Amino acid sequence: MEEIKIFLDKELSKEINGIIELGTVVAGESTERKIYVQNQTSSKLNLNLFLEGENISLVKEIKELASHKVEEVVFELKPNITIVQPIRAKLKIKLNYVVG
């Protein structure tokens, strides 16, 4: 998706492409993970973010992203069982250009 870029860090040095590795979390506990979304266009964008994965919810999402700006998105993980392998989730984004 050329309109936006997704990063794992605030310094925008660790770009990701669709799959987010969220690490491991002990069953019954919760932890938050952050990603940073950067608008690469000269237009404002309306965004709708979905993270495919069990026991993952959006805590802080963004609906609009101004031209060439970066915003933080926060996810919460709260698994029912402890998984030895890191939790991975697929990020899906629907976007529309805001005209006017």
PATIBA-54906 format. One record per atom (N, C-alpha, C): residue number from 1; atom name; z, y negated, x; chain; residue in one letter. Coordinates in pm, whole numbers, padded with zeros to 5 digits. Layout:
N
<seq = NUM | atom = CA | Z = Z | Y = Y | X = X | mol = A | type = a>
...
END
This chain:
100
<seq = 1 | atom = N | Z = 00000 | Y = 00117 | X = 00086 | mol = A | type = m>
<seq = 1 | atom = CA | Z = 00000 | Y = 00000 | X = 00000 | mol = A | type = m>
<seq = 1 | atom = C | Z = 00000 | Y = -00124 | X = 00090 | mol = A | type = m>
<seq = 2 | atom = N | Z = -00107 | Y = -00195 | X = 00091 | mol = A | type = e>
<seq = 2 | atom = CA | Z = -00123 | Y = -00309 | X = 00181 | mol = A | type = e>
<seq = 2 | atom = C | Z = -00047 | Y = -00433 | X = 00136 | mol = A | type = e>
<seq = 3 | atom = N | Z = -00014 | Y = -00440 | X = 00007 | mol = A | type = e>
<seq = 3 | atom = CA | Z = 00051 | Y = -00560 | X = -00046 | mol = A | type = e>
<seq = 3 | atom = C | Z = 00195 | Y = -00575 | X = 00003 | mol = A | type = e>
<seq = 4 | atom = N | Z = 00260 | Y = -00462 | X = 00025 | mol = A | type = i>
<seq = 4 | atom = CA | Z = 00400 | Y = -00467 | X = 00069 | mol = A | type = i>
<seq = 4 | atom = C | Z = 00423 | Y = -00370 | X = 00184 | mol = A | type = i>
<seq = 5 | atom = N | Z = 00529 | Y = -00397 | X = 00258 | mol = A | type = k>
<seq = 5 | atom = CA | Z = 00577 | Y = -00304 | X = 00361 | mol = A | type = k>
<seq = 5 | atom = C | Z = 00723 | Y = -00276 | X = 00333 | mol = A | type = k>
<seq = 6 | atom = N | Z = 00767 | Y = -00154 | X = 00368 | mol = A | type = i>
<seq = 6 | atom = CA | Z = 00905 | Y = -00111 | X = 00345 | mol = A | type = i>
<seq = 6 | atom = C | Z = 00967 | Y = -00080 | X = 00481 | mol = A | type = i>
<seq = 7 | atom = N | Z = 01089 | Y = -00129 | X = 00502 | mol = A | type = f>
<seq = 7 | atom = CA | Z = 01159 | Y = -00110 | X = 00628 | mol = A | type = f>
<seq = 7 | atom = C | Z = 01299 | Y = -00055 | X = 00604 | mol = A | type = f>
<seq = 8 | atom = N | Z = 01351 | Y = 00018 | X = 00703 | mol = A | type = l>
<seq = 8 | atom = CA | Z = 01487 | Y = 00071 | X = 00697 | mol = A | type = l>
<seq = 8 | atom = C | Z = 01589 | Y = -00028 | X = 00751 | mol = A | type = l>
<seq = 9 | atom = N | Z = 01543 | Y = -00128 | X = 00825 | mol = A | type = d>
<seq = 9 | atom = CA | Z = 01636 | Y = -00221 | X = 00889 | mol = A | type = d>
<seq = 9 | atom = C | Z = 01600 | Y = -00366 | X = 00859 | mol = A | type = d>
<seq = 10 | atom = N | Z = 01703 | Y = -00450 | X = 00865 | mol = A | type = k>
<seq = 10 | atom = CA | Z = 01688 | Y = -00593 | X = 00836 | mol = A | type = k>
<seq = 10 | atom = C | Z = 01599 | Y = -00663 | X = 00938 | mol = A | type = k>
<seq = 11 | atom = N | Z = 01590 | Y = -00608 | X = 01058 | mol = A | type = e>
<seq = 11 | atom = CA | Z = 01507 | Y = -00668 | X = 01164 | mol = A | type = e>
<seq = 11 | atom = C | Z = 01358 | Y = -00635 | X = 01145 | mol = A | type = e>
<seq = 12 | atom = N | Z = 01328 | Y = -00550 | X = 01047 | mol = A | type = l>
<seq = 12 | atom = CA | Z = 01191 | Y = -00512 | X = 01012 | mol = A | type = l>
<seq = 12 | atom = C | Z = 01118 | Y = -00442 | X = 01127 | mol = A | type = l>
<seq = 13 | atom = N | Z = 01191 | Y = -00356 | X = 01197 | mol = A | type = s>
<seq = 13 | atom = CA | Z = 01132 | Y = -00284 | X = 01309 | mol = A | type = s>
<seq = 13 | atom = C | Z = 01106 | Y = -00136 | X = 01279 | mol = A | type = s>
<seq = 14 | atom = N | Z = 01167 | Y = -00082 | X = 01170 | mol = A | type = k>
<seq = 14 | atom = CA | Z = 01152 | Y = 00060 | X = 01137 | mol = A | type = k>
<seq = 14 | atom = C | Z = 01082 | Y = 00074 | X = 01002 | mol = A | type = k>
<seq = 15 | atom = N | Z = 00949 | Y = 00069 | X = 01006 | mol = A | type = e>
<seq = 15 | atom = CA | Z = 00871 | Y = 00077 | X = 00884 | mol = A | type = e>
<seq = 15 | atom = C | Z = 00864 | Y = 00221 | X = 00834 | mol = A | type = e>
<seq = 16 | atom = N | Z = 00864 | Y = 00236 | X = 00702 | mol = A | type = i>
<seq = 16 | atom = CA | Z = 00853 | Y = 00368 | X = 00641 | mol = A | type = i>
<seq = 16 | atom = C | Z = 00733 | Y = 00370 | X = 00546 | mol = A | type = i>
<seq = 17 | atom = N | Z = 00685 | Y = 00489 | X = 00519 | mol = A | type = n>
<seq = 17 | atom = CA | Z = 00569 | Y = 00504 | X = 00430 | mol = A | type = n>
<seq = 17 | atom = C | Z = 00597 | Y = 00606 | X = 00322 | mol = A | type = n>
<seq = 18 | atom = N | Z = 00671 | Y = 00567 | X = 00221 | mol = A | type = g>
<seq = 18 | atom = CA | Z = 00689 | Y = 00651 | X = 00104 | mol = A | type = g>
<seq = 18 | atom = C | Z = 00806 | Y = 00746 | X = 00102 | mol = A | type = g>
<seq = 19 | atom = N | Z = 00835 | Y = 00816 | X = 00212 | mol = A | type = i>
<seq = 19 | atom = CA | Z = 00947 | Y = 00909 | X = 00215 | mol = A | type = i>
<seq = 19 | atom = C | Z = 01064 | Y = 00843 | X = 00288 | mol = A | type = i>
<seq = 20 | atom = N | Z = 01178 | Y = 00841 | X = 00223 | mol = A | type = i>
<seq = 20 | atom = CA | Z = 01297 | Y = 00781 | X = 00281 | mol = A | type = i>
<seq = 20 | atom = C | Z = 01397 | Y = 00890 | X = 00313 | mol = A | type = i>
<seq = 21 | atom = N | Z = 01441 | Y = 00897 | X = 00438 | mol = A | type = e>
<seq = 21 | atom = CA | Z = 01545 | Y = 00991 | X = 00477 | mol = A | type = e>
<seq = 21 | atom = C | Z = 01679 | Y = 00920 | X = 00459 | mol = A | type = e>
<seq = 22 | atom = N | Z = 01761 | Y = 00973 | X = 00372 | mol = A | type = l>
<seq = 22 | atom = CA | Z = 01885 | Y = 00907 | X = 00333 | mol = A | type = l>
<seq = 22 | atom = C | Z = 02009 | Y = 00964 | X = 00401 | mol = A | type = l>
<seq = 23 | atom = N | Z = 01992 | Y = 01061 | X = 00488 | mol = A | type = g>
<seq = 23 | atom = CA | Z = 02105 | Y = 01118 | X = 00559 | mol = A | type = g>
<seq = 23 | atom = C | Z = 02177 | Y = 01223 | X = 00477 | mol = A | type = g>
<seq = 24 | atom = N | Z = 02298 | Y = 01258 | X = 00520 | mol = A | type = t>
<seq = 24 | atom = CA | Z = 02378 | Y = 01358 | X = 00449 | mol = A | type = t>
<seq = 24 | atom = C | Z = 02500 | Y = 01292 | X = 00388 | mol = A | type = t>
<seq = 25 | atom = N | Z = 02542 | Y = 01345 | X = 00275 | mol = A | type = v>
<seq = 25 | atom = CA | Z = 02658 | Y = 01294 | X = 00203 | mol = A | type = v>
<seq = 25 | atom = C | Z = 02737 | Y = 01414 | X = 00153 | mol = A | type = v>
<seq = 26 | atom = N | Z = 02870 | Y = 01407 | X = 00163 | mol = A | type = v>
<seq = 26 | atom = CA | Z = 02958 | Y = 01514 | X = 00116 | mol = A | type = v>
<seq = 26 | atom = C | Z = 02963 | Y = 01513 | X = -00037 | mol = A | type = v>
<seq = 27 | atom = N | Z = 02962 | Y = 01630 | X = -00097 | mol = A | type = a>
<seq = 27 | atom = CA | Z = 02968 | Y = 01642 | X = -00242 | mol = A | type = a>
<seq = 27 | atom = C | Z = 03084 | Y = 01564 | X = -00301 | mol = A | type = a>
<seq = 28 | atom = N | Z = 03056 | Y = 01493 | X = -00410 | mol = A | type = g>
<seq = 28 | atom = CA | Z = 03159 | Y = 01416 | X = -00478 | mol = A | type = g>
<seq = 28 | atom = C | Z = 03181 | Y = 01278 | X = -00420 | mol = A | type = g>
<seq = 29 | atom = N | Z = 03133 | Y = 01254 | X = -00300 | mol = A | type = e>
<seq = 29 | atom = CA | Z = 03145 | Y = 01120 | X = -00241 | mol = A | type = e>
<seq = 29 | atom = C | Z = 03016 | Y = 01044 | X = -00265 | mol = A | type = e>
<seq = 30 | atom = N | Z = 03025 | Y = 00913 | X = -00251 | mol = A | type = s>
<seq = 30 | atom = CA | Z = 02903 | Y = 00833 | X = -00267 | mol = A | type = s>
<seq = 30 | atom = C | Z = 02886 | Y = 00744 | X = -00145 | mol = A | type = s>
<seq = 31 | atom = N | Z = 02762 | Y = 00711 | X = -00119 | mol = A | type = t>
<seq = 31 | atom = CA | Z = 02731 | Y = 00620 | X = -00009 | mol = A | type = t>
<seq = 31 | atom = C | Z = 02609 | Y = 00538 | X = -00048 | mol = A | type = t>
<seq = 32 | atom = N | Z = 02599 | Y = 00421 | X = 00010 | mol = A | type = e>
<seq = 32 | atom = CA | Z = 02485 | Y = 00334 | X = -00019 | mol = A | type = e>
<seq = 32 | atom = C | Z = 02392 | Y = 00329 | X = 00101 | mol = A | type = e>
<seq = 33 | atom = N | Z = 02264 | Y = 00318 | X = 00072 | mol = A | type = r>
<seq = 33 | atom = CA | Z = 02161 | Y = 00301 | X = 00174 | mol = A | type = r>
<seq = 33 | atom = C | Z = 02076 | Y = 00181 | X = 00134 | mol = A | type = r>
<seq = 34 | atom = N | Z = 02027 | Y = 00108 | X = 00233 | mol = A | type = k>
<seq = 34 | atom = CA | Z = 01947 | Y = -00012 | X = 00208 | mol = A | type = k>
<seq = 34 | atom = C | Z = 01807 | Y = 00004 | X = 00265 | mol = A | type = k>
<seq = 35 | atom = N | Z = 01711 | Y = -00055 | X = 00195 | mol = A | type = i>
<seq = 35 | atom = CA | Z = 01577 | Y = -00070 | X = 00248 | mol = A | type = i>
<seq = 35 | atom = C | Z = 01538 | Y = -00217 | X = 00227 | mol = A | type = i>
<seq = 36 | atom = N | Z = 01436 | Y = -00260 | X = 00297 | mol = A | type = y>
<seq = 36 | atom = CA | Z = 01391 | Y = -00398 | X = 00289 | mol = A | type = y>
<seq = 36 | atom = C | Z = 01243 | Y = -00399 | X = 00254 | mol = A | type = y>
<seq = 37 | atom = N | Z = 01208 | Y = -00475 | X = 00151 | mol = A | type = v>
<seq = 37 | atom = CA | Z = 01072 | Y = -00481 | X = 00101 | mol = A | type = v>
<seq = 37 | atom = C | Z = 01014 | Y = -00618 | X = 00138 | mol = A | type = v>
<seq = 38 | atom = N | Z = 00897 | Y = -00615 | X = 00202 | mol = A | type = q>
<seq = 38 | atom = CA | Z = 00832 | Y = -00738 | X = 00248 | mol = A | type = q>
<seq = 38 | atom = C | Z = 00699 | Y = -00756 | X = 00174 | mol = A | type = q>
<seq = 39 | atom = N | Z = 00681 | Y = -00872 | X = 00114 | mol = A | type = n>
<seq = 39 | atom = CA | Z = 00556 | Y = -00907 | X = 00046 | mol = A | type = n>
<seq = 39 | atom = C | Z = 00457 | Y = -00956 | X = 00151 | mol = A | type = n>
<seq = 40 | atom = N | Z = 00343 | Y = -00891 | X = 00162 | mol = A | type = q>
<seq = 40 | atom = CA | Z = 00241 | Y = -00925 | X = 00261 | mol = A | type = q>
<seq = 40 | atom = C | Z = 00133 | Y = -01018 | X = 00205 | mol = A | type = q>
<seq = 41 | atom = N | Z = 00146 | Y = -01056 | X = 00078 | mol = A | type = t>
<seq = 41 | atom = CA | Z = 00041 | Y = -01135 | X = 00013 | mol = A | type = t>
<seq = 41 | atom = C | Z = 00079 | Y = -01282 | X = 00002 | mol = A | type = t>
<seq = 42 | atom = N | Z = -00016 | Y = -01360 | X = -00044 | mol = A | type = s>
<seq = 42 | atom = CA | Z = 00011 | Y = -01502 | X = -00069 | mol = A | type = s>
<seq = 42 | atom = C | Z = 00043 | Y = -01525 | X = -00216 | mol = A | type = s>
<seq = 43 | atom = N | Z = 00070 | Y = -01418 | X = -00289 | mol = A | type = s>
<seq = 43 | atom = CA | Z = 00105 | Y = -01425 | X = -00431 | mol = A | type = s>
<seq = 43 | atom = C | Z = 00244 | Y = -01369 | X = -00456 | mol = A | type = s>
<seq = 44 | atom = N | Z = 00305 | Y = -01413 | X = -00565 | mol = A | type = k>
<seq = 44 | atom = CA | Z = 00431 | Y = -01353 | X = -00610 | mol = A | type = k>
<seq = 44 | atom = C | Z = 00397 | Y = -01218 | X = -00672 | mol = A | type = k>
<seq = 45 | atom = N | Z = 00483 | Y = -01119 | X = -00651 | mol = A | type = l>
<seq = 45 | atom = CA | Z = 00461 | Y = -00985 | X = -00704 | mol = A | type = l>
<seq = 45 | atom = C | Z = 00573 | Y = -00945 | X = -00799 | mol = A | type = l>
<seq = 46 | atom = N | Z = 00538 | Y = -00879 | X = -00908 | mol = A | type = n>
<seq = 46 | atom = CA | Z = 00635 | Y = -00811 | X = -00994 | mol = A | type = n>
<seq = 46 | atom = C | Z = 00643 | Y = -00667 | X = -00946 | mol = A | type = n>
<seq = 47 | atom = N | Z = 00764 | Y = -00617 | X = -00923 | mol = A | type = l>
<seq = 47 | atom = CA | Z = 00782 | Y = -00482 | X = -00869 | mol = A | type = l>
<seq = 47 | atom = C | Z = 00863 | Y = -00395 | X = -00963 | mol = A | type = l>
<seq = 48 | atom = N | Z = 00832 | Y = -00268 | X = -00963 | mol = A | type = n>
<seq = 48 | atom = CA | Z = 00911 | Y = -00168 | X = -01033 | mol = A | type = n>
<seq = 48 | atom = C | Z = 00929 | Y = -00052 | X = -00937 | mol = A | type = n>
<seq = 49 | atom = N | Z = 01050 | Y = -00032 | X = -00887 | mol = A | type = l>
<seq = 49 | atom = CA | Z = 01079 | Y = 00070 | X = -00786 | mol = A | type = l>
<seq = 49 | atom = C | Z = 01138 | Y = 00195 | X = -00849 | mol = A | type = l>
<seq = 50 | atom = N | Z = 01091 | Y = 00312 | X = -00804 | mol = A | type = f>
<seq = 50 | atom = CA | Z = 01145 | Y = 00440 | X = -00846 | mol = A | type = f>
<seq = 50 | atom = C | Z = 01172 | Y = 00523 | X = -00722 | mol = A | type = f>
<seq = 51 | atom = N | Z = 01286 | Y = 00587 | X = -00718 | mol = A | type = l>
<seq = 51 | atom = CA | Z = 01317 | Y = 00677 | X = -00607 | mol = A | type = l>
<seq = 51 | atom = C | Z = 01332 | Y = 00816 | X = -00665 | mol = A | type = l>
<seq = 52 | atom = N | Z = 01239 | Y = 00905 | X = -00630 | mol = A | type = e>
<seq = 52 | atom = CA | Z = 01242 | Y = 01042 | X = -00681 | mol = A | type = e>
<seq = 52 | atom = C | Z = 01340 | Y = 01125 | X = -00600 | mol = A | type = e>
<seq = 53 | atom = N | Z = 01443 | Y = 01172 | X = -00666 | mol = A | type = g>
<seq = 53 | atom = CA | Z = 01543 | Y = 01255 | X = -00601 | mol = A | type = g>
<seq = 53 | atom = C | Z = 01665 | Y = 01266 | X = -00692 | mol = A | type = g>
<seq = 54 | atom = N | Z = 01737 | Y = 01374 | X = -00677 | mol = A | type = e>
<seq = 54 | atom = CA | Z = 01855 | Y = 01396 | X = -00761 | mol = A | type = e>
<seq = 54 | atom = C | Z = 01974 | Y = 01316 | X = -00710 | mol = A | type = e>
<seq = 55 | atom = N | Z = 02053 | Y = 01267 | X = -00804 | mol = A | type = n>
<seq = 55 | atom = CA | Z = 02178 | Y = 01198 | X = -00775 | mol = A | type = n>
<seq = 55 | atom = C | Z = 02159 | Y = 01071 | X = -00691 | mol = A | type = n>
<seq = 56 | atom = N | Z = 02045 | Y = 01005 | X = -00711 | mol = A | type = i>
<seq = 56 | atom = CA | Z = 02016 | Y = 00879 | X = -00642 | mol = A | type = i>
<seq = 56 | atom = C | Z = 01992 | Y = 00773 | X = -00748 | mol = A | type = i>
<seq = 57 | atom = N | Z = 02061 | Y = 00661 | X = -00736 | mol = A | type = s>
<seq = 57 | atom = CA | Z = 02041 | Y = 00553 | X = -00833 | mol = A | type = s>
<seq = 57 | atom = C | Z = 02025 | Y = 00419 | X = -00762 | mol = A | type = s>
<seq = 58 | atom = N | Z = 01958 | Y = 00327 | X = -00828 | mol = A | type = l>
<seq = 58 | atom = CA | Z = 01941 | Y = 00192 | X = -00775 | mol = A | type = l>
<seq = 58 | atom = C | Z = 02066 | Y = 00110 | X = -00805 | mol = A | type = l>
<seq = 59 | atom = N | Z = 02122 | Y = 00046 | X = -00704 | mol = A | type = v>
<seq = 59 | atom = CA | Z = 02238 | Y = -00040 | X = -00720 | mol = A | type = v>
<seq = 59 | atom = C | Z = 02193 | Y = -00186 | X = -00724 | mol = A | type = v>
<seq = 60 | atom = N | Z = 02104 | Y = -00221 | X = -00633 | mol = A | type = k>
<seq = 60 | atom = CA | Z = 02048 | Y = -00356 | X = -00627 | mol = A | type = k>
<seq = 60 | atom = C | Z = 01897 | Y = -00342 | X = -00614 | mol = A | type = k>
<seq = 61 | atom = N | Z = 01826 | Y = -00385 | X = -00716 | mol = A | type = e>
<seq = 61 | atom = CA | Z = 01681 | Y = -00376 | X = -00712 | mol = A | type = e>
<seq = 61 | atom = C | Z = 01621 | Y = -00515 | X = -00721 | mol = A | type = e>
<seq = 62 | atom = N | Z = 01493 | Y = -00522 | X = -00698 | mol = A | type = i>
<seq = 62 | atom = CA | Z = 01422 | Y = -00649 | X = -00710 | mol = A | type = i>
<seq = 62 | atom = C | Z = 01312 | Y = -00632 | X = -00813 | mol = A | type = i>
<seq = 63 | atom = N | Z = 01292 | Y = -00733 | X = -00892 | mol = A | type = k>
<seq = 63 | atom = CA | Z = 01186 | Y = -00731 | X = -00993 | mol = A | type = k>
<seq = 63 | atom = C | Z = 01070 | Y = -00822 | X = -00952 | mol = A | type = k>
<seq = 64 | atom = N | Z = 01101 | Y = -00928 | X = -00877 | mol = A | type = e>
<seq = 64 | atom = CA | Z = 00998 | Y = -01019 | X = -00828 | mol = A | type = e>
<seq = 64 | atom = C | Z = 01018 | Y = -01042 | X = -00680 | mol = A | type = e>
<seq = 65 | atom = N | Z = 00907 | Y = -01058 | X = -00610 | mol = A | type = l>
<seq = 65 | atom = CA | Z = 00913 | Y = -01083 | X = -00467 | mol = A | type = l>
<seq = 65 | atom = C | Z = 00815 | Y = -01194 | X = -00434 | mol = A | type = l>
<seq = 66 | atom = N | Z = 00868 | Y = -01305 | X = -00386 | mol = A | type = a>
<seq = 66 | atom = CA | Z = 00786 | Y = -01422 | X = -00354 | mol = A | type = a>
<seq = 66 | atom = C | Z = 00694 | Y = -01392 | X = -00236 | mol = A | type = a>
<seq = 67 | atom = N | Z = 00592 | Y = -01472 | X = -00224 | mol = A | type = s>
<seq = 67 | atom = CA | Z = 00492 | Y = -01458 | X = -00118 | mol = A | type = s>
<seq = 67 | atom = C | Z = 00557 | Y = -01457 | X = 00020 | mol = A | type = s>
<seq = 68 | atom = N | Z = 00524 | Y = -01356 | X = 00100 | mol = A | type = h>
<seq = 68 | atom = CA | Z = 00569 | Y = -01342 | X = 00239 | mol = A | type = h>
<seq = 68 | atom = C | Z = 00721 | Y = -01339 | X = 00256 | mol = A | type = h>
<seq = 69 | atom = N | Z = 00795 | Y = -01300 | X = 00152 | mol = A | type = k>
<seq = 69 | atom = CA | Z = 00941 | Y = -01292 | X = 00159 | mol = A | type = k>
<seq = 69 | atom = C | Z = 00985 | Y = -01146 | X = 00174 | mol = A | type = k>
<seq = 70 | atom = N | Z = 01110 | Y = -01130 | X = 00217 | mol = A | type = v>
<seq = 70 | atom = CA | Z = 01172 | Y = -00999 | X = 00233 | mol = A | type = v>
<seq = 70 | atom = C | Z = 01296 | Y = -00995 | X = 00145 | mol = A | type = v>
<seq = 71 | atom = N | Z = 01314 | Y = -00886 | X = 00070 | mol = A | type = e>
<seq = 71 | atom = CA | Z = 01433 | Y = -00867 | X = -00013 | mol = A | type = e>
<seq = 71 | atom = C | Z = 01492 | Y = -00729 | X = 00012 | mol = A | type = e>
<seq = 72 | atom = N | Z = 01623 | Y = -00722 | X = -00005 | mol = A | type = e>
<seq = 72 | atom = CA | Z = 01698 | Y = -00598 | X = 00015 | mol = A | type = e>
<seq = 72 | atom = C | Z = 01706 | Y = -00519 | X = -00116 | mol = A | type = e>
<seq = 73 | atom = N | Z = 01692 | Y = -00387 | X = -00105 | mol = A | type = v>
<seq = 73 | atom = CA | Z = 01711 | Y = -00295 | X = -00217 | mol = A | type = v>
<seq = 73 | atom = C | Z = 01819 | Y = -00197 | X = -00175 | mol = A | type = v>
<seq = 74 | atom = N | Z = 01915 | Y = -00169 | X = -00265 | mol = A | type = v>
<seq = 74 | atom = CA | Z = 02026 | Y = -00080 | X = -00232 | mol = A | type = v>
<seq = 74 | atom = C | Z = 02025 | Y = 00040 | X = -00327 | mol = A | type = v>
<seq = 75 | atom = N | Z = 02036 | Y = 00159 | X = -00267 | mol = A | type = f>
<seq = 75 | atom = CA | Z = 02044 | Y = 00284 | X = -00342 | mol = A | type = f>
<seq = 75 | atom = C | Z = 02180 | Y = 00347 | X = -00320 | mol = A | type = f>
<seq = 76 | atom = N | Z = 02230 | Y = 00418 | X = -00423 | mol = A | type = e>
<seq = 76 | atom = CA | Z = 02355 | Y = 00492 | X = -00410 | mol = A | type = e>
<seq = 76 | atom = C | Z = 02324 | Y = 00641 | X = -00421 | mol = A | type = e>
<seq = 77 | atom = N | Z = 02382 | Y = 00718 | X = -00332 | mol = A | type = l>
<seq = 77 | atom = CA | Z = 02371 | Y = 00863 | X = -00334 | mol = A | type = l>
<seq = 77 | atom = C | Z = 02505 | Y = 00921 | X = -00371 | mol = A | type = l>
<seq = 78 | atom = N | Z = 02505 | Y = 01014 | X = -00465 | mol = A | type = k>
<seq = 78 | atom = CA | Z = 02628 | Y = 01081 | X = -00504 | mol = A | type = k>
<seq = 78 | atom = C | Z = 02595 | Y = 01226 | X = -00539 | mol = A | type = k>
<seq = 79 | atom = N | Z = 02582 | Y = 01311 | X = -00437 | mol = A | type = p>
<seq = 79 | atom = CA | Z = 02541 | Y = 01450 | X = -00463 | mol = A | type = p>
<seq = 79 | atom = C | Z = 02652 | Y = 01535 | X = -00523 | mol = A | type = p>
<seq = 80 | atom = N | Z = 02609 | Y = 01638 | X = -00597 | mol = A | type = n>
<seq = 80 | atom = CA | Z = 02704 | Y = 01734 | X = -00655 | mol = A | type = n>
<seq = 80 | atom = C | Z = 02744 | Y = 01842 | X = -00555 | mol = A | type = n>
<seq = 81 | atom = N | Z = 02656 | Y = 01865 | X = -00458 | mol = A | type = i>
<seq = 81 | atom = CA | Z = 02686 | Y = 01965 | X = -00355 | mol = A | type = i>
<seq = 81 | atom = C | Z = 02656 | Y = 01904 | X = -00218 | mol = A | type = i>
<seq = 82 | atom = N | Z = 02722 | Y = 01954 | X = -00115 | mol = A | type = t>
<seq = 82 | atom = CA | Z = 02696 | Y = 01908 | X = 00020 | mol = A | type = t>
<seq = 82 | atom = C | Z = 02577 | Y = 01985 | X = 00075 | mol = A | type = t>
<seq = 83 | atom = N | Z = 02478 | Y = 01911 | X = 00121 | mol = A | type = i>
<seq = 83 | atom = CA | Z = 02357 | Y = 01972 | X = 00175 | mol = A | type = i>
<seq = 83 | atom = C | Z = 02355 | Y = 01945 | X = 00325 | mol = A | type = i>
<seq = 84 | atom = N | Z = 02333 | Y = 02048 | X = 00404 | mol = A | type = v>
<seq = 84 | atom = CA | Z = 02332 | Y = 02036 | X = 00550 | mol = A | type = v>
<seq = 84 | atom = C | Z = 02214 | Y = 01952 | X = 00596 | mol = A | type = v>
<seq = 85 | atom = N | Z = 02098 | Y = 01970 | X = 00532 | mol = A | type = q>
<seq = 85 | atom = CA | Z = 01979 | Y = 01893 | X = 00567 | mol = A | type = q>
<seq = 85 | atom = C | Z = 01991 | Y = 01751 | X = 00512 | mol = A | type = q>
<seq = 86 | atom = N | Z = 01935 | Y = 01653 | X = 00582 | mol = A | type = p>
<seq = 86 | atom = CA | Z = 01937 | Y = 01515 | X = 00529 | mol = A | type = p>
<seq = 86 | atom = C | Z = 01865 | Y = 01507 | X = 00394 | mol = A | type = p>
<seq = 87 | atom = N | Z = 01916 | Y = 01422 | X = 00309 | mol = A | type = i>
<seq = 87 | atom = CA | Z = 01855 | Y = 01401 | X = 00178 | mol = A | type = i>
<seq = 87 | atom = C | Z = 01730 | Y = 01314 | X = 00197 | mol = A | type = i>
<seq = 88 | atom = N | Z = 01621 | Y = 01357 | X = 00137 | mol = A | type = r>
<seq = 88 | atom = CA | Z = 01497 | Y = 01281 | X = 00143 | mol = A | type = r>
<seq = 88 | atom = C | Z = 01453 | Y = 01248 | X = 00002 | mol = A | type = r>
<seq = 89 | atom = N | Z = 01396 | Y = 01132 | X = -00014 | mol = A | type = a>
<seq = 89 | atom = CA | Z = 01349 | Y = 01090 | X = -00146 | mol = A | type = a>
<seq = 89 | atom = C | Z = 01215 | Y = 01021 | X = -00131 | mol = A | type = a>
<seq = 90 | atom = N | Z = 01133 | Y = 01034 | X = -00234 | mol = A | type = k>
<seq = 90 | atom = CA | Z = 01002 | Y = 00970 | X = -00235 | mol = A | type = k>
<seq = 90 | atom = C | Z = 01013 | Y = 00839 | X = -00313 | mol = A | type = k>
<seq = 91 | atom = N | Z = 00971 | Y = 00731 | X = -00248 | mol = A | type = l>
<seq = 91 | atom = CA | Z = 00974 | Y = 00599 | X = -00310 | mol = A | type = l>
<seq = 91 | atom = C | Z = 00840 | Y = 00571 | X = -00376 | mol = A | type = l>
<seq = 92 | atom = N | Z = 00845 | Y = 00536 | X = -00505 | mol = A | type = k>
<seq = 92 | atom = CA | Z = 00725 | Y = 00498 | X = -00577 | mol = A | type = k>
<seq = 92 | atom = C | Z = 00741 | Y = 00353 | X = -00621 | mol = A | type = k>
<seq = 93 | atom = N | Z = 00634 | Y = 00277 | X = -00605 | mol = A | type = i>
<seq = 93 | atom = CA | Z = 00638 | Y = 00136 | X = -00639 | mol = A | type = i>
<seq = 93 | atom = C | Z = 00518 | Y = 00103 | X = -00726 | mol = A | type = i>
<seq = 94 | atom = N | Z = 00545 | Y = 00038 | X = -00838 | mol = A | type = k>
<seq = 94 | atom = CA | Z = 00438 | Y = -00017 | X = -00920 | mol = A | type = k>
<seq = 94 | atom = C | Z = 00447 | Y = -00168 | X = -00904 | mol = A | type = k>
<seq = 95 | atom = N | Z = 00333 | Y = -00231 | X = -00881 | mol = A | type = l>
<seq = 95 | atom = CA | Z = 00338 | Y = -00377 | X = -00865 | mol = A | type = l>
<seq = 95 | atom = C | Z = 00224 | Y = -00443 | X = -00939 | mol = A | type = l>
<seq = 96 | atom = N | Z = 00249 | Y = -00569 | X = -00977 | mol = A | type = n>
<seq = 96 | atom = CA | Z = 00150 | Y = -00654 | X = -01041 | mol = A | type = n>
<seq = 96 | atom = C | Z = 00157 | Y = -00791 | X = -00976 | mol = A | type = n>
<seq = 97 | atom = N | Z = 00042 | Y = -00852 | X = -00961 | mol = A | type = y>
<seq = 97 | atom = CA | Z = 00037 | Y = -00988 | X = -00910 | mol = A | type = y>
<seq = 97 | atom = C | Z = 00076 | Y = -01085 | X = -01021 | mol = A | type = y>
<seq = 98 | atom = N | Z = 00154 | Y = -01187 | X = -00986 | mol = A | type = v>
<seq = 98 | atom = CA | Z = 00190 | Y = -01292 | X = -01081 | mol = A | type = v>
<seq = 98 | atom = C | Z = 00093 | Y = -01407 | X = -01059 | mol = A | type = v>
<seq = 99 | atom = N | Z = 00018 | Y = -01441 | X = -01162 | mol = A | type = v>
<seq = 99 | atom = CA | Z = -00082 | Y = -01547 | X = -01153 | mol = A | type = v>
<seq = 99 | atom = C | Z = -00032 | Y = -01668 | X = -01230 | mol = A | type = v>
<seq = 100 | atom = N | Z = -00043 | Y = -01784 | X = -01166 | mol = A | type = g>
<seq = 100 | atom = CA | Z = -00009 | Y = -01908 | X = -01236 | mol = A | type = g>
<seq = 100 | atom = C | Z = 00118 | Y = -01970 | X = -01199 | mol = A | type = g>
END
